[in-house]
Amino acid sequence: MAPAPGAEGMEQQSFADVMVLRPTGRIDLDTTPPLQARLLPLAEQPGCKVVVDFAGVSYISSSGLRALMLGAKAAKGTSGKLLVCNLNPTVAEIFRISRFNLVVGVMPDLPAALAALSPAAAAAYPGG
Amino acid sequence: MNDGGSRTAGLTLANRPEEVGRAVAAVRDFALAAGLTPEAANALALAVDEAVSNIICHAGLAGGEDAIHIEAMADEAGVAIAVADRGAAFNPLEQAVAAPRGGPEERTVGGLGIHLMRNLVDRLDYRREGEWNRLILRQDRRKAACGAPGGP
């Protein structure tokens, strides 16, 4: 399925019943609002299954972590699930310091994230 | 950042969120040029992100092109970045910030930036000088790339 561009150029793509967001560059005070604007409506859907793919993200500050936290709270409140994947070493270190693995599930890559959420999504992934 | 060939450099920022990225890039470049490892330089730049973001969000500064001053200094011990602003007096070192723990239902919104700052650099110092807040973030040199600050 061809990816649809999200707000501020952020890619958003669905694999069966899982929605994948692909922010790029820095997630900081300036660039967090577009991510949050895309993430929260998805996370507030009952039973949502959302992955934020960090493959294109260079780093995330506390502003971005707050957006993820709000997304995780929203998903938990609607019996949904939020995962992240493809953290680079810098982002992984931020997660480690913040113990954010306790807030959102961290998966090594997108196929693993899709498989954790939905067999249909895993099957829909090219090569899956 | 204009360094004139010496081991010091300066940068002024406007009180706008989009200035954070400029500060981060400049600090990272200065730290790498000064010989810090990429991991140490990244961590220092991220800490500066948190410091600058905190000022923009909470210092109550008026808009202006020279609202935040950044001074970078390098010596044999490492790199120090001074972040100065004329906002309300605020010492991040005196803020009681609980260590993050628990799942999303247990987390609060505030305090994470200060926690990150404290854990990304080797030393933080604060001074109130007249009407200026002055936060100094120091990152030591490491003999070899050994992962993130505080790591093995």
HADDOCK unambig.tbl for C-alpha pairs under 7 A between the chains (distance, minus, plus):
assign (segid A and resid 29 and name CA) (segid B and resid 17 and name CA) 5.75 0.50 0.50
assign (segid A and resid 29 and name CA) (segid B and resid 53 and name CA) 6.36 0.50 0.50
assign (segid A and resid 30 and name CA) (segid B and resid 17 and name CA) 4.75 0.50 0.50
assign (segid A and resid 30 and name CA) (segid B and resid 18 and name CA) 5.19 0.50 0.50
assign (segid A and resid 61 and name CA) (segid B and resid 50 and name CA) 6.90 0.50 0.50
assign (segid A and resid 62 and name CA) (segid B and resid 112 and name CA) 6.01 0.50 0.50
assign (segid A and resid 62 and name CA) (segid B and resid 113 and name CA) 5.17 0.50 0.50
assign (segid A and resid 66 and name CA) (segid B and resid 109 and name CA) 6.31 0.50 0.50
assign (segid A and resid 69 and name CA) (segid B and resid 104 and name CA) 6.07 0.50 0.50
assign (segid A and resid 72 and name CA) (segid B and resid 104 and name CA) 6.01 0.50 0.50
assign (segid A and resid 73 and name CA) (segid B and resid 104 and name CA) 5.33 0.50 0.50
assign (segid A and resid 73 and name CA) (segid B and resid 105 and name CA) 6.20 0.50 0.50
assign (segid A and resid 97 and name CA) (segid B and resid 116 and name CA) 6.81 0.50 0.50
assign (segid A and resid 98 and name CA) (segid B and resid 100 and name CA) 5.94 0.50 0.50
assign (segid A and resid 99 and name CA) (segid B and resid 100 and name CA) 6.42 0.50 0.50
assign (segid A and resid 99 and name CA) (segid B and resid 101 and name CA) 6.48 0.50 0.50
assign (segid A and resid 102 and name CA) (segid B and resid 102 and name CA) 5.91 0.50 0.50
assign (segid A and resid 102 and name CA) (segid B and resid 103 and name CA) 4.95 0.50 0.50
assign (segid A and resid 103 and name CA) (segid B and resid 103 and name CA) 4.58 0.50 0.50
assign (segid A and resid 103 and name CA) (segid B and resid 104 and name CA) 4.88 0.50 0.50
